Amino acid sequence: MAFNLSMYPVSYIAQYNPATGSWDESWFQADSITRDALEAMSETGRNDVYAARNRFPLPLVNYTTQYALGCFEGMKAYPQKNGTLSIFRPDRNANRFCNSMKGLYAPGFPEDLYLKASIEFLKRNAALGYIPSYKNEWEQNAFASADAVYVRPFMYSEGAIGVGISKAPYVVICATTVSSYFKGGNTKAVITDRIRATPNGTGWIKCASNYVTSALAKKEAEEKGFMEVIFLDAVNRKYIEEGSSCNIFFHLKSGELVTPDLGDTILPGITRSSVIELARAEGVKVSERRISIQEVSKKCVECFVTGTAAGITPIESITWKGKEFVFNGREPGELGKRLQAILKGTQYGTVPDTRNWNVTVTL
């Protein structure tokens, strides 16, 4: 099957040098094909280019591919009306990436280097035309598709065999243009019996191994007609934690907006923290606390999930033990719509960035 993810041609590579305690940086350019030239090719020709861009000079045998000892980030840069790009809260991604690496006992990637490399990475790919232009469809519907650059930094271990810890990891940055993560239509979720994370485990970092259970549970959910899967806690098996790759919020009849409190089993989502801050600024009472599926079934009037890929995505219902709990007549709730409009407006530059969340990249 053809590999057709529209990867950008230029990638960033750095490797930690234990002898010097520093990172050796380099750039990998698969080709010099501009976006216009690529779009003029046949589908087969484009797929051949994408496949070539996905071949990368990294060790074949290593701790990452053999033992899932790796971590990654998901970050977006948004095209602006004035032709620039804005990276949304990259300082938070940099901090989480560094913490994830340290959580795997690898040397943390410096946060200032993360930001510097990300900006230069975007500029190099922009020079070949690989940056989307601003589109205003989302201004009429905040849940509509809108193009952005999805930036994927990840850690990859040095060549090694045997269960061990990476001492000289690589950090790679690649990217592609994306629109909506969740498509329109079905937004039903189901509670899974699988366990995503356990206390004293790795649920709090963005490591590769966490997504194995998520992928399996989501496949099982999709086969049953659901869009998303929701995980309960590992100990009591009744408190909601998060989705397959997203945090979750519940708007209760009382007006309280609840999201599960952070711990070592829940990823500290950057969109999650942004939504909490935006909601409080709108006068909403926001609580970070445990919430059981039983409480949700009795008190919830609106539900949505959040994430870099997902943005804010409404959930029409949650099914648990064969019983479906429907929210807001299966329609997106007013609070979620309001917060999505503010969030997206901040990201695309139509709402003043009073919190200095965006970092501008002049192309």
C-alpha positions as CSV (number, residue, x, y, z in Angstrom):
1,M,0.0,0.0,0.0
2,A,1.4,3.4,-0.9
3,F,2.6,5.7,1.9
4,N,0.7,9.0,1.3
5,L,1.2,11.1,4.4
6,S,2.1,14.5,3.0
7,M,5.3,14.9,5.0
8,Y,7.4,18.0,4.6
9,P,10.8,17.5,2.9
10,V,13.1,19.1,5.6
11,S,13.5,17.4,9.0
12,Y,15.5,18.4,12.1
13,I,17.8,15.9,13.9
14,A,19.8,16.3,17.1
15,Q,21.7,13.7,19.1
16,Y,22.8,14.0,22.6
17,N,26.6,13.7,23.1
18,P,27.3,12.2,26.6
19,A,31.0,13.2,26.3
20,T,30.2,16.9,26.0
21,G,26.8,17.1,27.6
22,S,25.5,18.9,24.5
23,W,23.3,18.2,21.5
24,D,24.8,17.8,18.0
25,E,22.3,19.4,15.5
26,S,21.9,18.7,11.8
27,W,19.3,18.9,9.1
28,F,18.0,16.2,6.8
29,Q,16.5,17.2,3.5
30,A,14.9,14.4,1.6
31,D,14.5,16.4,-1.6
32,S,14.1,20.0,-2.9
33,I,10.7,19.5,-4.5
34,T,8.5,22.5,-3.9
35,R,4.8,22.1,-3.0
36,D,3.7,23.5,-6.4
37,A,5.9,21.0,-8.2
38,L,4.6,18.2,-6.0
39,E,1.0,19.0,-6.6
40,A,1.7,19.0,-10.4
41,M,2.7,15.3,-10.2
42,S,0.6,12.3,-10.6
43,E,-0.8,10.6,-7.5
44,T,1.7,7.8,-7.9
45,G,4.6,10.3,-8.3
46,R,3.5,12.1,-5.1
47,N,3.2,8.9,-3.1
48,D,6.7,7.9,-4.3
49,V,8.0,11.3,-2.9
50,Y,6.2,10.8,0.4
51,A,7.6,7.3,0.8
52,A,11.1,8.6,0.1
53,R,10.6,11.3,2.7
54,N,9.6,8.6,5.3
55,R,13.0,6.8,4.9
56,F,15.3,8.1,7.6
57,P,18.9,7.5,8.6
58,L,18.4,6.2,12.2
59,P,19.6,3.0,13.8
60,L,17.7,-0.2,12.9
61,V,18.0,-1.9,16.3
62,N,17.4,0.4,19.2
63,Y,15.4,0.8,22.5
64,T,12.6,2.6,20.8
65,T,11.5,0.1,18.1
66,Q,12.3,-2.9,20.2
67,Y,11.0,-1.8,23.7
68,A,8.9,1.3,23.0
69,L,11.3,3.5,24.9
70,G,10.5,6.7,23.2
71,C,8.3,9.8,23.5
72,F,6.9,12.5,21.3
73,E,5.0,15.7,21.1
74,G,2.2,17.1,19.0
75,M,2.3,20.8,18.3
76,K,0.5,23.1,15.8
77,A,1.4,26.2,14.0
78,Y,-1.5,28.2,12.6
79,P,-1.5,30.4,9.4
80,Q,-2.4,34.0,10.0
81,K,-4.2,36.5,7.8
82,N,-1.0,38.5,7.5
83,G,1.0,35.6,6.0
84,T,2.9,34.6,9.2
85,L,2.6,31.5,11.3
86,S,1.7,31.3,15.0
87,I,2.9,28.4,17.1
88,F,0.4,27.8,19.9
89,R,2.0,27.6,23.3
90,P,5.3,25.9,22.2
91,D,6.8,26.6,25.6
92,R,4.3,24.1,27.1
93,N,5.2,21.5,24.5
94,A,8.9,22.1,25.1
95,N,8.4,21.6,28.8
96,R,6.3,18.5,28.5
97,F,8.7,16.9,25.9
98,C,11.7,17.6,28.3
99,N,9.7,16.0,31.2
100,S,8.7,13.0,29.1
101,M,12.4,12.3,28.2
102,K,13.4,12.7,31.8
103,G,10.6,10.4,32.8
104,L,12.3,7.8,30.6
105,Y,15.6,8.5,32.3
106,A,16.9,10.0,29.1
107,P,18.7,13.4,29.0
108,G,16.0,16.1,28.6
109,F,15.9,18.1,25.4
110,P,16.6,21.8,26.4
111,E,13.4,23.9,26.1
112,D,15.1,26.9,24.5
113,L,16.6,24.6,21.9
114,Y,13.2,23.0,21.2
115,L,11.8,26.5,20.4
116,K,14.7,27.6,18.3
117,A,14.8,24.4,16.3
118,S,11.0,24.5,15.7
119,I,11.1,28.0,14.4
120,E,14.0,27.3,12.0
121,F,12.3,24.0,10.9
122,L,9.1,25.9,9.9
123,K,11.1,28.5,8.0
124,R,13.1,25.9,6.0
125,N,9.9,24.1,4.9
126,A,8.1,27.4,4.2
127,A,10.9,28.3,1.8
128,L,9.8,25.3,-0.3
129,G,6.1,26.3,-0.1
130,Y,5.0,23.8,2.5
131,I,3.0,26.1,4.7
132,P,-0.8,26.3,4.4
133,S,-2.5,29.6,3.7
134,Y,-5.2,31.1,6.0
135,K,-8.7,29.9,5.3
136,N,-11.8,31.4,6.9
137,E,-14.3,28.5,6.8
138,W,-13.9,28.0,10.6
139,E,-15.1,31.6,11.2
140,Q,-18.6,30.6,10.3
141,N,-18.4,27.3,12.2
142,A,-15.7,26.9,14.9
143,F,-15.8,23.2,14.5
144,A,-15.2,23.3,10.7
145,S,-11.9,22.2,9.2
146,A,-9.1,24.7,9.1
147,D,-5.6,23.9,7.9
148,A,-2.6,24.0,10.3
149,V,0.9,22.6,10.4
150,Y,1.1,19.6,12.7
151,V,4.7,19.5,14.1
152,R,5.8,16.1,15.5
153,P,9.0,16.2,17.6
154,F,10.0,12.7,18.9
155,M,12.8,11.0,20.7
156,Y,14.4,7.9,19.2
157,S,17.1,5.9,21.0
158,E,20.7,5.3,19.8
159,G,21.5,1.9,18.4
160,A,21.2,-0.7,21.2
161,I,19.8,-4.1,22.1
162,G,18.6,-5.5,25.4
163,V,16.2,-3.8,27.9
164,G,18.0,-0.6,28.8
165,I,17.9,3.2,29.1
166,S,18.8,5.6,26.2
167,K,21.9,7.6,27.1
168,A,22.5,9.3,23.6
169,P,19.0,9.7,22.2
170,Y,18.1,11.5,18.9
171,V,15.4,14.2,18.7
172,V,13.7,14.5,15.4
173,I,11.2,17.1,14.2
174,C,9.0,16.4,11.2
175,A,5.6,17.8,10.1
176,T,2.6,17.7,7.8
177,T,-0.4,19.9,7.0
178,V,-3.6,18.8,8.8
179,S,-7.2,19.8,9.1
180,S,-9.8,18.2,11.5
181,Y,-8.7,15.2,13.5
182,F,-12.3,14.0,14.2
183,K,-14.6,14.1,11.2
184,G,-18.2,15.2,11.3
185,G,-21.1,12.9,12.1
186,N,-20.9,10.3,14.7
187,T,-19.4,11.5,18.0
188,K,-20.4,8.7,20.2
189,A,-18.0,7.3,22.9
190,V,-17.9,4.1,24.8
191,I,-16.3,3.1,28.1
192,T,-13.7,0.4,27.6
193,D,-12.8,-2.4,29.9
194,R,-9.1,-1.9,29.0
195,I,-6.8,0.0,31.3
196,R,-4.7,2.8,29.8
197,A,-2.5,3.6,32.8
198,T,-1.8,2.5,36.3
199,P,-0.6,4.3,39.4
200,N,3.2,4.7,39.5
201,G,3.3,4.0,35.7
202,T,3.9,6.3,32.7
203,G,0.5,7.7,32.1
204,W,1.7,11.2,32.9
205,I,4.2,11.4,30.1
206,K,3.7,11.3,26.4
207,C,5.6,8.0,25.7
208,A,5.0,5.6,22.9
209,S,4.0,2.6,25.0
210,N,0.9,4.5,26.4
211,Y,-0.7,4.5,22.9
212,V,-0.7,0.7,22.4
213,T,-3.7,0.2,24.7
214,S,-5.3,3.3,23.3
215,A,-5.0,2.1,19.7
216,L,-6.4,-1.4,20.6
217,A,-9.3,0.1,22.6
218,K,-10.2,2.6,19.9
219,K,-10.2,0.0,17.2
220,E,-12.6,-2.1,19.3
221,A,-14.8,0.9,19.8
222,E,-14.9,1.8,16.1
223,E,-15.8,-1.7,15.2
224,K,-18.9,-1.3,17.4
225,G,-19.9,2.0,15.8
226,F,-18.3,4.5,18.2
227,M,-16.0,7.4,17.4
228,E,-14.1,7.5,20.7
229,V,-13.2,5.3,23.7
230,I,-13.1,6.5,27.3
231,F,-10.9,4.9,30.0
232,L,-11.7,4.4,33.7
233,D,-9.2,4.4,36.5
234,A,-7.3,1.2,37.1
235,V,-8.0,0.9,40.8
236,N,-11.7,1.7,41.4
237,R,-12.8,1.1,37.9
238,K,-15.4,3.9,38.1
239,Y,-13.6,7.3,37.8
240,I,-13.2,8.7,34.3
241,E,-9.6,9.5,33.2
242,E,-9.3,10.4,29.5
243,G,-9.9,9.3,25.9
244,S,-7.7,7.5,23.5
245,S,-5.6,10.6,22.8
246,C,-7.5,13.4,24.5
247,N,-8.6,14.9,27.8
248,I,-12.2,15.1,28.7
249,F,-14.6,17.7,30.2
250,F,-18.1,17.4,31.6
251,H,-20.5,20.4,32.0
252,L,-22.9,19.6,34.8
253,K,-26.5,20.8,35.4
254,S,-25.2,23.0,38.3
255,G,-23.0,24.9,35.8
256,E,-19.8,23.4,37.0
257,L,-17.3,22.3,34.4
258,V,-15.4,19.2,35.5
259,T,-12.2,17.6,34.1
260,P,-10.3,14.8,35.9
261,D,-7.5,16.1,38.1
262,L,-4.0,15.4,37.0
263,G,-1.9,12.6,38.5
264,D,0.5,9.9,37.3
265,T,-2.2,8.3,35.1
266,I,-3.4,11.3,33.1
267,L,-1.5,13.3,30.5
268,P,-1.3,17.1,31.3
269,G,-2.8,18.3,28.1
270,I,-1.9,21.7,26.8
271,T,-5.3,22.3,25.2
272,R,-6.8,21.0,28.5
273,S,-5.0,23.7,30.5
274,S,-5.9,26.3,27.9
275,V,-9.6,25.4,28.1
276,I,-9.6,25.6,31.9
277,E,-8.1,29.1,31.8
278,L,-10.5,30.3,29.0
279,A,-13.5,28.9,30.8
280,R,-12.6,30.6,34.1
281,A,-12.2,33.8,32.3
282,E,-15.7,33.4,31.0
283,G,-17.0,33.1,34.6
284,V,-17.4,29.3,34.5
285,K,-16.7,27.4,37.7
286,V,-14.1,24.8,36.7
287,S,-13.1,21.9,38.9
288,E,-10.2,19.5,38.5
289,R,-11.4,16.5,40.4
290,R,-12.4,12.9,40.3
291,I,-15.7,12.3,38.5
292,S,-17.3,8.9,38.3
293,I,-19.3,7.5,35.4
294,Q,-22.2,7.3,37.7
295,E,-22.1,11.1,38.4
296,V,-21.7,11.8,34.7
297,S,-24.8,9.6,33.9
298,K,-26.9,11.6,36.4
299,K,-25.6,15.2,36.2
300,C,-23.9,15.8,32.8
301,V,-25.6,18.0,30.2
302,E,-22.6,18.5,27.9
303,C,-19.4,16.6,27.2
304,F,-16.4,17.4,25.0
305,V,-12.8,16.2,24.6
306,T,-9.7,18.3,24.1
307,G,-6.3,17.9,22.5
308,T,-3.8,19.4,20.1
309,A,-5.1,17.2,17.3
310,A,-8.8,17.3,18.5
311,G,-9.1,20.9,19.5
312,I,-12.4,20.9,21.3
313,T,-14.7,18.1,20.0
314,P,-18.2,17.5,21.4
315,I,-19.2,14.1,22.5
316,E,-22.9,13.3,21.8
317,S,-23.1,10.3,24.2
318,I,-21.2,7.8,26.3
319,T,-22.2,4.2,26.5
320,W,-21.3,2.2,29.6
321,K,-22.3,-1.4,30.2
322,G,-24.7,-1.3,27.3
323,K,-26.6,1.8,28.4
324,E,-26.2,5.1,26.4
325,F,-26.2,8.4,28.1
326,V,-27.0,11.2,25.7
327,F,-25.9,14.8,26.1
328,N,-27.7,17.9,24.9
329,G,-29.9,16.1,22.4
330,R,-26.8,14.9,20.6
331,E,-26.0,18.5,19.6
332,P,-22.8,20.5,20.5
333,G,-23.3,22.3,23.7
334,E,-23.2,26.1,24.0
335,L,-20.3,26.2,26.4
336,G,-18.1,24.0,24.1
337,K,-19.0,26.1,21.1
338,R,-18.2,29.3,22.9
339,L,-14.8,28.0,24.2
340,Q,-13.9,26.6,20.8
341,A,-14.6,29.9,19.1
342,I,-12.3,31.7,21.6
343,L,-9.6,29.0,21.4
344,K,-9.6,28.8,17.6
345,G,-9.8,32.6,17.3
346,T,-6.7,32.9,19.5
347,Q,-4.8,30.3,17.5
348,Y,-5.7,31.9,14.1
349,G,-5.3,35.5,15.2
350,T,-8.8,36.8,15.1
351,V,-9.1,37.1,18.9
352,P,-6.5,39.2,20.7
353,D,-3.8,37.0,22.3
354,T,-3.9,38.7,25.7
355,R,-2.1,35.8,27.4
356,N,0.9,35.7,25.0
357,W,0.3,32.1,24.1
358,N,1.4,32.4,20.5
359,V,4.9,32.6,19.1
360,T,5.0,34.3,15.7
361,V,7.1,32.9,12.9
362,T,7.9,35.4,10.2
363,L,8.3,33.6,6.9
